[in-house]
Amino acid sequence: MYPEEIVRPMKDELTTIGFKELLSTDDVESAMSKLGTALVVVNSVCGCAAANARPAVRISLNNSNTPDHLYTVFAGVDRDATDAARAKMVPFPPSSPSLALFKDGELVHMIERHHIEGRTAQLIAENLIQAFDEFCD
């Protein structure tokens, strides 16, 4: 577990742009039971989350089509919530950071860590935008 004071700025990068933190299994279950589209970001302290994943998410939200709901869990901090969110991402193995798009509770698009590492934020954002254009009406 990472101390809250260390991860708070990393969490704030997403919560200040509209993401809701999911802190428990119940939070995840409630969020994922909502109709519509939802982007779930499995946040992390790693460098590729800071340099690539979180900036990509911010860029992608400038698109005309965006998810109805924005959620985040923090790997290594919000363990129960992260485990519950990852259970919704099967068959993909646990990965942090990762970006998952759901429609009516069903996983429709996944970006795993190996799709984030070594790629620019703009390239990752373009991947998200394509998914938003396809699934977010």
DACORFEN-V957456 format. One record per backbone hydrogen bond with DSSP energy under -1.0 kcal/mol. CO is the residue of the C=O (numbers start at 1). NH is the residue of the N-H. If there is no record, write none. Layout:
BEGIN
co=<CO	CO>
nh=<NH	NH>
END
This chain:
BEGIN
co=<3	3	4	7	8	9	11	11	12	14	14	15	20	24	25	26	27	28	31	36	37	38	39	40	41	41	42	43	46	47	48	48	49	52	53	54	55	56	57	59	60	69	70	71	72	73	74	74	76	77	78	79	80	81	82	83	86	89	98	99	100	101	101	102	103	106	109	111	112	113	113	116	120	121	122	123	124	125	126	127	128	129	130	131	132>
nh=<6	7	8	11	12	13	14	15	16	17	19	18	72	28	29	30	31	32	34	104	69	102	71	100	43	73	98	75	50	51	52	53	54	56	57	58	59	60	61	62	63	39	20	41	22	43	77	78	2	79	82	83	84	85	86	87	89	92	42	111	40	108	109	38	106	103	101	99	115	116	117	119	124	125	126	127	128	129	130	131	132	133	134	135	136>
END
